[in-house]
Amino acid sequence: MSNAIKPEELEKAIIEYLENYVEDIEEDVENTTNTVTKEAKQELIQTSPRSGIARDTKYYKGWAIKNGGRTRKGKYYSKVVWNKTNYQLTHLLEFGHATRNGGRTKEQAHIRPVEEKYGEKFADLLEKKIRRTSKWHYKN
Protein backbone atom coordinates (compact mmCIF):
# COMPACT_ATOMS: atom_id res chain seq x y z
CA MET A 1 0.00 0.00 0.00
CA SER A 2 1.36 3.35 -0.99
CA ASN A 3 1.24 6.60 0.97
CA ALA A 4 0.84 8.55 -2.23
CA ILE A 5 -2.08 10.98 -2.43
CA LYS A 6 -3.69 11.97 -5.64
CA PRO A 7 -3.81 15.74 -6.27
CA GLU A 8 -7.61 15.81 -6.14
CA GLU A 9 -7.53 14.13 -2.70
CA LEU A 10 -4.89 16.44 -1.21
CA GLU A 11 -7.37 18.92 0.26
CA LYS A 12 -9.34 16.16 1.97
CA ALA A 13 -6.15 14.59 3.37
CA ILE A 14 -4.90 17.90 4.78
CA ILE A 15 -8.25 18.68 6.41
CA GLU A 16 -8.38 15.21 7.98
CA TYR A 17 -4.82 15.55 9.27
CA LEU A 18 -5.53 18.96 10.82
CA GLU A 19 -8.78 17.79 12.43
CA ASN A 20 -6.97 14.86 14.04
CA TYR A 21 -4.19 17.16 15.20
CA VAL A 22 -6.66 19.59 16.78
CA GLU A 23 -8.47 16.75 18.58
CA ASP A 24 -5.18 15.48 19.99
CA ILE A 25 -4.17 18.96 21.17
CA GLU A 26 -7.57 19.51 22.81
CA GLU A 27 -7.22 16.17 24.61
CA ASP A 28 -3.71 17.10 25.76
CA VAL A 29 -4.96 20.46 27.08
CA GLU A 30 -7.77 18.80 29.05
CA ASN A 31 -5.50 16.13 30.53
CA THR A 32 -2.79 18.62 31.46
CA THR A 33 -5.30 21.05 32.94
CA ASN A 34 -6.89 18.34 35.08
CA THR A 35 -3.54 17.06 36.31
CA VAL A 36 -2.12 20.47 37.18
CA THR A 37 -5.27 21.72 38.94
CA LYS A 38 -5.40 18.59 41.13
CA GLU A 39 -1.77 19.09 42.12
CA ALA A 40 -2.30 22.82 42.77
CA LYS A 41 -5.33 22.09 44.96
CA GLN A 42 -3.34 19.62 47.06
CA GLU A 43 -0.51 22.11 47.50
CA LEU A 44 -2.96 24.85 48.53
CA ILE A 45 -4.39 22.52 51.15
CA GLN A 46 -0.86 21.92 52.47
CA THR A 47 0.30 25.57 52.41
CA SER A 48 -2.87 27.34 53.58
CA PRO A 49 -2.72 29.13 56.92
CA ARG A 50 -3.97 27.17 59.93
CA SER A 51 -3.91 29.86 62.61
CA GLY A 52 -6.22 32.66 63.71
CA ILE A 53 -9.50 32.92 61.86
CA ALA A 54 -8.32 30.37 59.28
CA ARG A 55 -8.02 27.79 62.06
CA ASP A 56 -11.53 28.49 63.36
CA THR A 57 -13.11 28.09 59.92
CA LYS A 58 -11.03 25.14 58.63
CA TYR A 59 -10.02 27.38 55.71
CA TYR A 60 -7.48 24.88 54.38
CA LYS A 61 -10.16 22.19 53.89
CA GLY A 62 -12.28 24.36 51.59
CA TRP A 63 -10.16 24.19 48.42
CA ALA A 64 -12.06 22.74 45.46
CA ILE A 65 -11.90 22.58 41.68
CA LYS A 66 -14.69 23.76 39.42
CA ASN A 67 -15.11 24.09 35.68
CA GLY A 68 -14.12 27.51 34.42
CA GLY A 69 -16.63 27.51 31.57
CA ARG A 70 -16.62 27.27 27.81
CA THR A 71 -17.34 29.67 24.99
CA ARG A 72 -20.35 29.26 22.70
CA LYS A 73 -18.33 27.15 20.29
CA GLY A 74 -17.06 24.94 23.12
CA LYS A 75 -13.37 25.39 22.27
CA TYR A 76 -12.33 26.92 25.59
CA TYR A 77 -11.41 24.58 28.45
CA SER A 78 -10.53 25.79 31.92
CA LYS A 79 -10.62 24.79 35.55
CA VAL A 80 -10.57 27.03 38.61
CA VAL A 81 -9.17 26.21 42.03
CA TRP A 82 -11.14 28.16 44.62
CA ASN A 83 -12.02 28.06 48.28
CA LYS A 84 -15.55 26.71 48.36
CA THR A 85 -16.27 27.27 52.06
CA ASN A 86 -14.36 30.45 52.92
CA TYR A 87 -13.80 32.29 49.66
CA GLN A 88 -14.13 35.61 51.50
CA LEU A 89 -10.92 34.94 53.43
CA THR A 90 -8.64 34.35 50.45
CA HIS A 91 -7.98 38.03 49.75
CA LEU A 92 -7.78 38.97 53.44
CA LEU A 93 -5.22 36.28 54.22
CA GLU A 94 -3.20 36.72 51.03
CA PHE A 95 -2.78 40.50 51.34
CA GLY A 96 -3.49 41.27 54.99
CA HIS A 97 -6.27 43.52 56.26
CA ALA A 98 -7.09 46.24 58.77
CA THR A 99 -7.91 45.22 62.32
CA ARG A 100 -10.38 46.74 64.77
CA ASN A 101 -7.55 48.40 66.70
CA GLY A 102 -6.41 50.37 63.66
CA GLY A 103 -3.48 48.07 62.88
CA ARG A 104 -2.95 45.64 60.06
CA THR A 105 -2.56 41.90 59.95
CA LYS A 106 0.49 40.32 58.38
CA GLU A 107 -0.01 39.02 54.86
CA GLN A 108 0.22 35.26 54.43
CA ALA A 109 1.00 34.70 50.77
CA HIS A 110 -0.08 31.15 49.99
CA ILE A 111 -2.06 31.45 46.75
CA ARG A 112 0.29 33.51 44.58
CA PRO A 113 3.33 31.19 44.92
CA VAL A 114 1.21 28.14 44.02
CA GLU A 115 -0.32 29.99 41.07
CA GLU A 116 3.09 30.97 39.70
CA LYS A 117 4.57 27.50 40.21
CA TYR A 118 1.73 25.62 38.55
CA GLY A 119 1.30 28.21 35.79
CA GLU A 120 4.86 27.51 34.69
CA LYS A 121 4.42 23.78 35.17
CA PHE A 122 1.26 23.81 33.03
CA ALA A 123 3.02 25.66 30.21
CA ASP A 124 6.02 23.30 30.30
CA LEU A 125 3.93 20.12 30.36
CA LEU A 126 1.65 21.30 27.59
CA GLU A 127 4.57 22.37 25.41
CA LYS A 128 6.19 18.94 25.84
CA LYS A 129 2.95 17.17 24.93
CA ILE A 130 2.35 19.35 21.87
CA ARG A 131 5.91 18.88 20.64
CA ARG A 132 5.61 15.11 21.14
CA THR A 133 2.29 15.00 19.32
CA SER A 134 3.41 17.04 16.34
CA LYS A 135 6.78 15.33 16.03
CA TRP A 136 5.88 11.66 16.27
CA HIS A 137 2.18 11.06 16.05
CA TYR A 138 1.50 12.08 12.47
CA LYS A 139 4.61 10.88 10.69
CA ASN A 140 3.90 8.15 8.18
C-alpha positions as CSV (number, residue, x, y, z in Angstrom):
1,M,0.0,0.0,0.0
2,S,1.4,3.4,-1.0
3,N,1.2,6.6,1.0
4,A,0.8,8.5,-2.2
5,I,-2.1,11.0,-2.4
6,K,-3.7,12.0,-5.6
7,P,-3.8,15.7,-6.3
8,E,-7.6,15.8,-6.1
9,E,-7.5,14.1,-2.7
10,L,-4.9,16.4,-1.2
11,E,-7.4,18.9,0.3
12,K,-9.3,16.2,2.0
13,A,-6.2,14.6,3.4
14,I,-4.9,17.9,4.8
15,I,-8.2,18.7,6.4
16,E,-8.4,15.2,8.0
17,Y,-4.8,15.6,9.3
18,L,-5.5,19.0,10.8
19,E,-8.8,17.8,12.4
20,N,-7.0,14.9,14.0
21,Y,-4.2,17.2,15.2
22,V,-6.7,19.6,16.8
23,E,-8.5,16.8,18.6
24,D,-5.2,15.5,20.0
25,I,-4.2,19.0,21.2
26,E,-7.6,19.5,22.8
27,E,-7.2,16.2,24.6
28,D,-3.7,17.1,25.8
29,V,-5.0,20.5,27.1
30,E,-7.8,18.8,29.0
31,N,-5.5,16.1,30.5
32,T,-2.8,18.6,31.5
33,T,-5.3,21.1,32.9
34,N,-6.9,18.3,35.1
35,T,-3.5,17.1,36.3
36,V,-2.1,20.5,37.2
37,T,-5.3,21.7,38.9
38,K,-5.4,18.6,41.1
39,E,-1.8,19.1,42.1
40,A,-2.3,22.8,42.8
41,K,-5.3,22.1,45.0
42,Q,-3.3,19.6,47.1
43,E,-0.5,22.1,47.5
44,L,-3.0,24.8,48.5
45,I,-4.4,22.5,51.2
46,Q,-0.9,21.9,52.5
47,T,0.3,25.6,52.4
48,S,-2.9,27.3,53.6
49,P,-2.7,29.1,56.9
50,R,-4.0,27.2,59.9
51,S,-3.9,29.9,62.6
52,G,-6.2,32.7,63.7
53,I,-9.5,32.9,61.9
54,A,-8.3,30.4,59.3
55,R,-8.0,27.8,62.1
56,D,-11.5,28.5,63.4
57,T,-13.1,28.1,59.9
58,K,-11.0,25.1,58.6
59,Y,-10.0,27.4,55.7
60,Y,-7.5,24.9,54.4
61,K,-10.2,22.2,53.9
62,G,-12.3,24.4,51.6
63,W,-10.2,24.2,48.4
64,A,-12.1,22.7,45.5
65,I,-11.9,22.6,41.7
66,K,-14.7,23.8,39.4
67,N,-15.1,24.1,35.7
68,G,-14.1,27.5,34.4
69,G,-16.6,27.5,31.6
70,R,-16.6,27.3,27.8
71,T,-17.3,29.7,25.0
72,R,-20.3,29.3,22.7
73,K,-18.3,27.1,20.3
74,G,-17.1,24.9,23.1
75,K,-13.4,25.4,22.3
76,Y,-12.3,26.9,25.6
77,Y,-11.4,24.6,28.5
78,S,-10.5,25.8,31.9
79,K,-10.6,24.8,35.6
80,V,-10.6,27.0,38.6
81,V,-9.2,26.2,42.0
82,W,-11.1,28.2,44.6
83,N,-12.0,28.1,48.3
84,K,-15.5,26.7,48.4
85,T,-16.3,27.3,52.1
86,N,-14.4,30.5,52.9
87,Y,-13.8,32.3,49.7
88,Q,-14.1,35.6,51.5
89,L,-10.9,34.9,53.4
90,T,-8.6,34.4,50.4
91,H,-8.0,38.0,49.7
92,L,-7.8,39.0,53.4
93,L,-5.2,36.3,54.2
94,E,-3.2,36.7,51.0
95,F,-2.8,40.5,51.3
96,G,-3.5,41.3,55.0
97,H,-6.3,43.5,56.3
98,A,-7.1,46.2,58.8
99,T,-7.9,45.2,62.3
100,R,-10.4,46.7,64.8
101,N,-7.5,48.4,66.7
102,G,-6.4,50.4,63.7
103,G,-3.5,48.1,62.9
104,R,-3.0,45.6,60.1
105,T,-2.6,41.9,59.9
106,K,0.5,40.3,58.4
107,E,0.0,39.0,54.9
108,Q,0.2,35.3,54.4
109,A,1.0,34.7,50.8
110,H,-0.1,31.1,50.0
111,I,-2.1,31.5,46.7
112,R,0.3,33.5,44.6
113,P,3.3,31.2,44.9
114,V,1.2,28.1,44.0
115,E,-0.3,30.0,41.1
116,E,3.1,31.0,39.7
117,K,4.6,27.5,40.2
118,Y,1.7,25.6,38.5
119,G,1.3,28.2,35.8
120,E,4.9,27.5,34.7
121,K,4.4,23.8,35.2
122,F,1.3,23.8,33.0
123,A,3.0,25.7,30.2
124,D,6.0,23.3,30.3
125,L,3.9,20.1,30.4
126,L,1.6,21.3,27.6
127,E,4.6,22.4,25.4
128,K,6.2,18.9,25.8
129,K,3.0,17.2,24.9
130,I,2.4,19.3,21.9
131,R,5.9,18.9,20.6
132,R,5.6,15.1,21.1
133,T,2.3,15.0,19.3
134,S,3.4,17.0,16.3
135,K,6.8,15.3,16.0
136,W,5.9,11.7,16.3
137,H,2.2,11.1,16.0
138,Y,1.5,12.1,12.5
139,K,4.6,10.9,10.7
140,N,3.9,8.1,8.2
